[in-house]
């Protein structure tokens, strides 16, 4: 999943509009007697710039940062380890499964027993079902977390955009004040001093407050996007591992029919009837090819489990808040 940018870009047209508003504000300020209460009252509008937006942003992210953390992965690790252990025991080309075992007492190799081998799937199905169910629970938890993170992000993005506009407006006001103060200083030194000492100070102080609020809110949004992207990668890896395990079992069920003339019914494992294809369907294929095809399915399972473990291990630590 591709994360959205934490900061929205202001178009040239909107930039021009904000610059025009800044010029209008300074022009109105220049019409006011510098020592009158009306001058101070006009500056109060700058002191209030972005105040409501900052309050909204603080209310929406300050109380929720505590729960924003990388997803716990102990359950994923346990389920993945369980599937890996099961796979290691059931690999068809492991000696004693679907191939001749090691020589006993140095005399002869133990003969493989396909029927006995496939019965081991029945014995392991409760353990398999528990591991797959655990992965499904972990995936569902991550999906719910991402729904919440997206809702929070959707409420923060407009506030980041608004703070960006407030910051740009304040910057344009400051630039215009500096320029006008320099222009009027020869003929109106008192007004020029008020523009620099009071108006410009007020604007710069407010611009600093807005910049700080924008940085905090942008970080809150970025952290949510980071955790959401991490969750999405874990979700994809869990789904791949689960689907691959189901494909292995479906392949084993078909192989049992062809190699040992028995029906392997793993009815406790949910979703097995909807598992992926890539099954053994060629009844004329040599028995060895069927065992190798099943082994190839196990190889794909190992790859999927490796990916899951890699994604789990790569979860980034969040920066201190």
C-alpha positions in Angstrom: 0.0 0.0 0.0 1.4 3.4 -1.0 1.4 6.0 1.8 -0.1 9.4 1.1 2.0 12.5 1.5 1.7 14.1 4.9 2.0 17.6 3.5 -0.3 18.8 0.7 1.1 21.0 -2.1 -0.3 24.5 -2.4 -1.1 25.4 -6.0 0.3 28.5 -7.6 -3.2 29.9 -7.8 -3.8 29.4 -4.1 -0.4 30.9 -3.3 -1.3 34.0 -5.2 -4.6 34.3 -3.4 -2.9 34.1 0.0 -0.3 36.7 -1.1 -3.1 39.0 -2.2 -4.8 38.5 1.2 -1.6 39.3 3.0 -1.2 42.5 0.9 -4.7 43.5 1.7 -4.2 42.9 5.5 -1.0 45.1 5.5 -2.8 47.8 3.5 -5.6 48.0 6.0 -3.1 48.1 8.8 -1.3 51.0 7.3 -4.6 53.0 7.2 -4.8 52.9 11.0 -3.2 55.3 13.4 -0.2 53.4 14.8 -0.8 54.5 18.4 -4.6 53.9 18.4 -6.3 50.9 20.0 -7.6 49.9 16.5 -4.0 49.1 15.5 -3.6 46.6 18.3 -7.1 45.2 17.6 -6.0 44.6 14.0 -2.9 42.7 15.2 -5.2 40.5 17.3 -6.4 38.9 14.1 -2.8 37.8 13.5 -2.5 36.4 17.0 -5.6 34.3 16.4 -4.4 33.0 13.0 -4.7 29.2 13.0 -5.8 29.0 16.6 -8.9 26.9 15.9 -7.0 24.6 13.5 -4.2 24.1 16.1 -6.8 23.3 18.8 -8.5 20.8 16.5 -5.2 19.1 15.5 -4.2 18.8 19.2 -7.5 17.3 20.2 -7.4 14.7 17.4 -3.8 13.4 17.8 -2.5 14.2 21.3 -4.7 11.7 23.0 -4.2 8.9 20.5 -0.4 9.0 20.1 -0.1 6.7 23.1 -1.6 3.8 21.3 0.2 4.4 18.1 2.9 1.7 17.9 4.3 -1.0 15.7 1.9 -4.0 15.6 2.6 -6.8 18.1 4.0 -9.8 16.3 4.4 -12.5 18.9 1.2 -14.3 17.7 2.4 -14.1 14.1 5.8 -15.5 15.1 4.3 -18.4 17.0 1.9 -19.4 14.2 4.6 -19.1 11.6 7.0 -21.2 13.6 4.2 -23.8 14.1 3.6 -24.0 10.3 7.4 -24.3 9.7 7.7 -27.1 12.2 4.7 -29.0 10.6 6.2 -28.5 7.2 9.5 -29.8 8.2 7.9 -33.0 9.5 5.7 -33.5 6.5 8.1 -32.8 3.6 7.4 -35.6 1.1 11.0 -36.0 0.1 12.2 -36.3 3.7 13.5 -39.8 4.3 10.8 -42.1 5.6 7.9 -40.0 4.1 7.5 -40.6 0.4 11.1 -41.7 -0.3 13.2 -44.6 1.0 14.6 -43.9 4.5 18.1 -44.3 5.7 19.6 -47.7 5.9 18.9 -49.5 9.1 21.9 -51.0 10.9 23.8 -50.4 7.6 21.8 -53.2 5.9 18.8 -51.9 4.1 16.7 -48.7 3.7 13.3 -48.5 5.3 10.6 -48.7 2.8 8.3 -45.6 2.5 4.6 -46.1 3.3 2.5 -43.5 1.4 -0.6 -44.4 3.3 1.0 -44.0 6.7 2.6 -40.7 5.4 -0.7 -39.2 4.5 -2.3 -40.3 7.7 0.1 -38.0 9.4 -1.8 -35.0 7.8 -4.9 -36.2 9.7 -2.9 -36.3 13.0 -1.6 -32.8 12.3 -4.7 -31.1 11.1 -5.7 -29.8 14.5 -2.3 -28.1 14.9 -2.5 -26.8 11.3 -6.0 -25.4 11.8 -4.8 -23.7 15.1 -1.9 -22.1 13.3 -4.0 -20.9 10.3 -6.7 -19.6 12.7 -4.1 -17.7 14.7 -2.8 -16.1 11.5 -6.3 -15.1 10.4 -6.9 -13.5 13.8 -3.7 -11.5 13.5 -4.6 -10.4 10.0 -8.1 -9.3 11.1 -6.6 -7.4 13.9 -4.3 -5.6 11.5 -7.1 -4.8 9.2 -9.2 -3.3 12.0 -6.2 -1.3 13.1 -5.7 0.1 9.5 -9.3 1.1 9.3 -8.9 3.2 12.5 -5.6 4.6 11.3 -7.0 5.7 8.0 -10.0 7.4 9.7 -7.5 9.3 11.9 -5.3 10.2 9.0 -8.3 11.4 7.0 -9.2 13.8 9.8 -5.6 15.1 10.1 -4.8 15.7 6.4 -7.1 18.7 6.1 -5.6 20.2 9.2 -2.1 19.8 7.9 -3.2 21.5 4.7 -4.9 24.4 6.6 -1.8 24.9 8.8 0.3 25.0 5.6 -1.9 27.8 4.3 -1.8 29.7 7.6 2.0 29.5 7.5 2.2 30.8 4.0 -0.1 33.6 4.8 2.0 34.6 7.8 5.1 34.5 5.7 3.6 36.7 3.0 2.4 39.2 5.7 5.9 39.3 7.2 7.5 40.0 3.8 5.0 42.7 3.0 5.4 44.4 6.4 9.2 44.5 6.0 8.9 46.0 2.5 6.3 48.6 3.5 8.1 49.6 6.7 11.2 50.3 4.6 9.1 52.4 2.1 7.4 54.6 4.7 10.2 55.0 7.2 11.5 58.3 5.7 8.1 60.1 6.0 6.4 58.1 8.8 9.1 56.8 11.1 6.7 56.2 14.0 4.5 53.9 11.9 7.5 52.2 10.5 8.8 51.4 14.0 5.4 50.0 15.0 5.3 47.9 11.9 8.7 46.4 12.7 8.6 46.3 16.5 5.0 45.2 17.1 3.3 44.0 13.9 6.3 42.1 12.5 7.1 40.6 15.9 3.5 39.4 16.3 3.5 37.8 12.8 6.8 36.1 13.3 5.8 34.7 16.7 2.5 33.4 15.3 4.3 31.9 12.3 6.6 30.1 14.7 3.7 28.7 16.6 2.0 27.6 13.4 5.2 25.9 12.2 5.5 24.0 15.4 1.9 22.8 15.3 2.2 21.9 11.6 5.4 19.8 12.4 3.7 18.0 15.2 0.5 17.3 13.2 2.5 16.2 10.1 4.5 13.8 12.3 1.3 12.4 13.8 0.0 11.8 10.3 3.3 10.3 9.1 3.5 7.9 12.0 0.0 6.7 11.2 1.0 6.2 7.6 4.1 4.3 8.6 2.2 1.9 10.9 -0.5 1.5 8.3 2.0 0.6 5.6 3.7 -1.8 7.9 0.4 -3.4 8.7 -0.5 -3.7 5.0 2.8 -5.6 4.3 2.2 -8.0 7.2 -1.4 -8.5 6.0 -0.2 -9.4 2.5 2.5 -11.8 3.9 0.0 -13.5 6.2 -2.4 -14.0 3.4 0.3 -15.4 1.1 1.5 -17.8 3.9 -2.1 -18.9 4.6 -3.0 -19.4 1.0 0.2 -21.3 0.3 -0.4 -23.7 3.3 -3.9 -24.4 2.0 -2.4 -25.0 -1.5 0.0 -27.5 0.1 -2.8 -29.3 1.8 -4.9 -29.4 -1.4 -2.0 -30.8 -3.3 -1.4 -33.4 -0.5 -5.1 -34.5 -0.8 -4.8 -35.1 -4.5 -1.4 -36.8 -4.0 -2.9 -39.1 -1.4 -5.6 -40.2 -4.0 -3.0 -40.9 -6.6 -0.2 -42.3 -4.6 -2.0 -44.3 -1.9 -5.5 -44.6 -3.3 -7.0 -43.0 -0.2 -9.1 -40.0 0.4 -7.4 -37.4 2.6 -10.3 -35.5 4.3 -9.0 -32.6 6.3 -12.5 -31.3 7.3 -11.3 -29.2 10.3 -9.3 -26.7 8.3 -11.4 -23.8 7.2 -11.1 -22.6 3.6 -9.4 -25.7 2.3 -12.1 -26.4 -0.3 -11.4 -22.9 -1.7 -7.6 -23.3 -1.7 -5.4 -22.4 -4.6 -5.0 -24.6 -7.6 -1.6 -25.9 -8.9 -2.7 -29.4 -7.8 -1.6 -32.7 -9.1 -4.2 -33.8 -11.7 -2.3 -35.9 -14.1 -3.1 -39.5 -13.2 -0.6 -40.8 -15.7 2.4 -39.0 -14.1 5.0 -41.2 -12.5 4.7 -41.5 -8.7 8.1 -39.8 -8.2 6.8 -36.8 -10.1 3.9 -36.5 -7.8 6.1 -36.6 -4.7 8.3 -33.9 -6.3 5.3 -31.7 -7.1 4.2 -32.0 -3.5 7.8 -31.1 -2.4 7.7 -28.1 -4.7 4.5 -26.9 -2.9 6.3 -27.2 0.4 9.2 -25.1 -1.1 6.7 -22.4 -1.9 5.4 -22.6 1.7 8.9 -22.1 3.0 9.3 -19.1 0.7 6.0 -17.6 2.0 7.0 -18.2 5.6 10.4 -16.6 5.0 8.6 -13.5 3.6 6.3 -13.4 6.6 9.2 -13.6 9.0 11.2 -11.0 7.0 8.3 -8.5 7.1 7.8 -9.2 10.8 11.5 -8.6 11.5 11.6 -5.5 9.4 9.0 -3.6 11.4 10.6 -0.1 12.0 10.8 1.4 15.5 8.8 4.6 15.7 10.7 7.8 16.6 10.4 9.1 20.1 7.3 11.2 20.7 
